[in-house]
Amino acid sequence: MQRFTIPRDIYFGDNAMDHLKSVKGTKAMLVIGSQRLIKDGTVTKIQELLKQANIETSIFSGVENDPSVKTVMSGVLAMNNFNPDVIIGIGGGSSIDAAKAMWIFYEHPEFTFEEAAKPFNLPELRQKAKFIAISTTSGTGTEVTSFSVITDNETGVKYPIADYNITPDIAIVDTNLVQSMTKTLVANTGMDALSHAFEAYVSKAKNPITDAVAMKSIEMTVDTLIKSFEGEEQARKDMHISQCLAGMAFSNAILGIVHSMSHKTGKIFNIPHGCANAIYLSSVIQFNAKTASAAVAYADISKRLGLKGETTDELVQSLIQLVIDFRVSMNMPATLKEFGVLEEDFKSNLDEISRTAVSDACTGTNPREISVEEMKKLFEATYYGTQVNF
């Protein structure tokens, strides 16, 4: 038996935030990252809409990239003082991930991060509050996923939380919220979304439902990402829907080694997550395509996109070239070296990032198994820009 889980309700399109006027509750804690969402009026609008629903609000701000255990526990303290019956994560992946983790420990203060990091081990939530996610960037898909990643900055340990319990009750994908994204943010989040859909489509845990939403996301992203990068209004709206579809796909099919590699190098080399995915994606396709099932799946993507090729190999090469062309069109680095990672830093960390990437949770659903030595070679290919011929 298989399962496909997404939020009970997804409100999307222009002015989707208007749904907040009909939300049931008495107190809502808004969890955000920087003050940008306050300065640009987004938070004020959300508060006004909730006021119409007779809901009092409080704001927890300051969630950093790669949210920390310390930040989560600070948020839990704020929630204990305010006692919300609605928790709303607003922003990109970091703030929504942090809000999900705060939700866990607000409802179950005796729980630990070590227990939370065990897959599908969370106690029942929704005893105190329900959860709403409002996405303001077009890439992570976290508004519809069952995942959260929290880092203990004191120990360096990352706690990946995976449990259908933290799938939001309501996701709001308001296409008016993404028009002010910078070109760099559009590129990084867009390639993150594309990686999500590609990896879901070739995952060992894929199924017909995840295939359907992943492929639709791929088609939409290929049609609109460059236009979105160039600032076209409708394209940005379409990308916001596309990344949500990709989130639905990978939340249920999981991911692969593109994300394993990104998870283990983002902080060490200070690479934005989506940028790292963009660097790794083409090399990972080369690596995975040496397994027949993955090659067929990649070729199927190419055929559905109308890319050139008569044979499976030709179609896979066309897909790899598509990724490369996207990077070029959005001025993204092709390699870790081009991004600016110093060779001495790369070499000194290579053993560690290879070992931890292989042990990452996403590696288990990658279509081709990989050893630590193969991962080292793959990282080297992405640093120097060499072909993956192993």
RAKAHU-V192272 format. One record per residue. N is the residue number from 0. SS is DSSP state (2 for helix, 1 for strand, 0 for the rest). PHI is phi as a letter, one per 20 degrees, with the letter a starting at -180 (NA if undefined). PSI is psi in whole degrees, -180 to 180 (NA if undefined). Layout:
<<N	SS	PHI	PSI> <N	SS	PHI	PSI>>
//
This chain:
<<0	0	NA	139> <1	0	d	168> <2	0	c	146> <3	0	c	116> <4	0	c	129> <5	0	c	171> <6	0	g	152> <7	0	g	-40> <8	1	c	137> <9	1	c	118> <10	1	d	124> <11	1	b	161> <12	1	o	-175> <13	0	f	135> <14	0	m	28> <15	2	f	-24> <16	2	f	-18> <17	2	g	-21> <18	2	g	-27> <19	2	g	-23> <20	2	f	-20> <21	2	d	11> <22	0	f	142> <23	0	e	132> <24	0	r	180> <25	0	c	-36> <26	1	c	135> <27	1	c	128> <28	1	e	122> <29	1	e	125> <30	1	d	120> <31	0	c	172> <32	0	e	-100> <33	0	e	176> <34	0	f	-3> <35	2	g	-41> <36	2	f	-19> <37	2	e	-45> <38	2	f	-35> <39	0	e	3> <40	0	n	-4> <41	2	f	-48> <42	2	f	-41> <43	2	g	-43> <44	2	f	-42> <45	2	f	-43> <46	2	f	-40> <47	2	f	-41> <48	2	f	-42> <49	2	f	-32> <50	2	f	-36> <51	2	f	-22> <52	0	e	9> <53	0	m	38> <54	0	d	124> <55	1	f	146> <56	1	c	154> <57	1	c	149> <58	1	d	131> <59	1	d	117> <60	0	c	170> <61	0	o	13> <62	0	f	127> <63	0	e	168> <64	0	f	144> <65	0	l	70> <66	0	g	144> <67	1	d	161> <68	2	g	-42> <69	2	g	-45> <70	2	f	-43> <71	2	g	-47> <72	2	f	-30> <73	2	f	-40> <74	2	f	-39> <75	2	f	-42> <76	2	f	-44> <77	2	f	-39> <78	2	f	-39> <79	2	f	-33> <80	2	f	-30> <81	2	e	-28> <82	0	l	58> <83	0	f	151> <84	0	d	3> <85	1	c	131> <86	1	d	129> <87	1	c	113> <88	1	e	127> <89	1	c	128> <90	1	p	-143> <91	0	e	-159> <92	2	f	-38> <93	2	f	-50> <94	2	f	-38> <95	2	f	-40> <96	2	g	-45> <97	2	f	-43> <98	2	f	-38> <99	2	f	-45> <100	2	f	-40> <101	2	g	-41> <102	2	g	-45> <103	2	g	-51> <104	2	e	-17> <105	2	f	-42> <106	2	e	-29> <107	0	c	77> <108	0	f	-20> <109	0	e	-11> <110	0	f	161> <111	0	c	160> <112	2	f	-33> <113	2	f	-41> <114	2	f	-38> <115	2	f	-29> <116	0	f	-9> <117	0	f	124> <118	0	g	132> <119	0	l	49> <120	0	c	7> <121	0	f	146> <122	0	f	167> <123	0	f	133> <124	0	e	-169> <125	0	m	21> <126	0	e	-32> <127	0	d	-35> <128	0	b	157> <129	1	d	167> <130	1	c	132> <131	1	c	135> <132	1	d	131> <133	1	c	111> <134	1	e	135> <135	0	d	4> <136	0	c	161> <137	0	d	73> <138	0	a	-47> <139	0	f	-34> <140	0	m	8> <141	2	f	-16> <142	2	f	-14> <143	2	c	9> <144	0	d	168> <145	0	d	30> <146	1	c	156> <147	1	b	142> <148	1	c	123> <149	1	c	142> <150	1	d	135> <151	0	e	103> <152	0	f	-21> <153	0	f	-34> <154	0	d	-18> <155	0	n	0> <156	0	f	133> <157	1	d	137> <158	1	d	98> <159	1	e	121> <160	1	d	124> <161	1	c	112> <162	0	a	133> <163	2	f	-18> <164	2	g	-32> <165	2	e	11> <166	0	f	125> <167	0	g	151> <168	0	f	-40> <169	1	c	133> <170	1	d	133> <171	1	d	116> <172	1	d	81> <173	1	e	116> <174	2	f	-6> <175	2	e	-11> <176	2	e	-6> <177	2	d	8> <178	0	f	-24> <179	0	e	6> <180	0	f	141> <181	0	f	162> <182	2	g	-40> <183	2	f	-42> <184	2	f	-39> <185	2	f	-45> <186	2	f	-50> <187	2	f	-46> <188	2	f	-34> <189	2	f	-41> <190	2	f	-27> <191	2	f	-47> <192	2	f	-43> <193	2	f	-41> <194	2	f	-42> <195	2	g	-48> <196	2	f	-43> <197	2	g	-48> <198	2	f	-37> <199	2	f	-37> <200	2	f	-23> <201	2	d	4> <202	0	f	151> <203	0	f	-22> <204	0	d	12> <205	0	f	160> <206	0	b	173> <207	2	g	-32> <208	2	f	-45> <209	2	f	-36> <210	2	g	-42> <211	2	f	-49> <212	2	f	-32> <213	2	f	-44> <214	2	f	-39> <215	2	f	-40> <216	2	f	-44> <217	2	g	-47> <218	2	g	-44> <219	2	f	-41> <220	2	f	-45> <221	2	f	-37> <222	2	f	-30> <223	2	c	-16> <224	2	f	-48> <225	2	f	-40> <226	2	f	-38> <227	2	f	-42> <228	2	g	-38> <229	0	f	-5> <230	0	o	9> <231	0	f	127> <232	2	f	-49> <233	2	f	-37> <234	2	f	-39> <235	2	f	-37> <236	2	f	-44> <237	2	f	-38> <238	2	f	-33> <239	2	f	-37> <240	2	f	-41> <241	2	g	-45> <242	2	f	-29> <243	2	f	-42> <244	2	f	-42> <245	2	f	-38> <246	2	f	-42> <247	2	g	-40> <248	2	f	-52> <249	2	f	-21> <250	2	f	-27> <251	2	d	-29> <252	2	e	-9> <253	0	m	-164> <254	0	c	-149> <255	0	b	-158> <256	2	f	-13> <257	2	g	-47> <258	2	f	-32> <259	2	g	-44> <260	2	f	-42> <261	2	f	-42> <262	2	g	-36> <263	2	e	-5> <264	2	c	-16> <265	2	g	-50> <266	2	f	-42> <267	2	g	-44> <268	2	d	3> <269	0	l	47> <270	0	d	126> <271	0	g	140> <272	2	g	-50> <273	2	f	-34> <274	2	f	-42> <275	2	f	-44> <276	2	g	-42> <277	2	f	-39> <278	2	f	-44> <279	2	e	-27> <280	2	g	-47> <281	2	f	-39> <282	2	f	-37> <283	2	f	-38> <284	2	f	-45> <285	2	g	-45> <286	2	f	-51> <287	2	f	-32> <288	0	f	-8> <289	0	f	-5> <290	0	d	129> <291	2	g	-45> <292	2	f	-40> <293	2	f	-42> <294	2	g	-42> <295	2	f	-42> <296	2	f	-44> <297	2	f	-41> <298	2	f	-35> <299	2	f	-41> <300	2	g	-47> <301	2	g	-46> <302	2	f	-42> <303	2	f	-27> <304	2	e	-8> <305	0	m	27> <306	0	f	162> <307	0	f	148> <308	0	q	137> <309	0	d	-36> <310	0	d	167> <311	2	g	-45> <312	2	f	-43> <313	2	f	-39> <314	2	f	-39> <315	2	f	-43> <316	2	f	-37> <317	2	f	-37> <318	2	f	-41> <319	2	f	-43> <320	2	f	-34> <321	2	f	-45> <322	2	f	-45> <323	2	f	-44> <324	2	f	-38> <325	2	f	-45> <326	2	g	-45> <327	2	f	-45> <328	2	f	-27> <329	0	d	17> <330	0	l	40> <331	0	e	149> <332	0	f	147> <333	0	e	-22> <334	0	c	165> <335	2	f	-36> <336	2	f	-44> <337	2	f	-32> <338	2	f	-30> <339	0	p	8> <340	0	f	124> <341	0	f	142> <342	2	g	-40> <343	2	f	-37> <344	2	f	-40> <345	2	f	-49> <346	2	f	-38> <347	2	f	-23> <348	2	d	-5> <349	2	g	-46> <350	2	f	-43> <351	2	f	-47> <352	2	f	-30> <353	2	f	-44> <354	2	f	-47> <355	2	f	-31> <356	2	f	-39> <357	2	f	-35> <358	2	e	-3> <359	0	f	148> <360	2	g	-30> <361	2	f	-20> <362	2	f	-30> <363	2	f	-26> <364	2	d	5> <365	0	f	142> <366	0	f	-19> <367	0	c	132> <368	0	f	153> <369	0	b	136> <370	0	e	170> <371	2	f	-40> <372	2	f	-40> <373	2	f	-37> <374	2	f	-39> <375	2	f	-44> <376	2	f	-38> <377	2	f	-42> <378	2	f	-41> <379	2	f	-39> <380	2	f	-37> <381	2	f	-18> <382	2	e	-47> <383	2	e	-13> <384	0	m	30> <385	0	e	164> <386	0	f	150> <387	0	e	102> <388	0	d	31> <389	0	c	NA>>
//
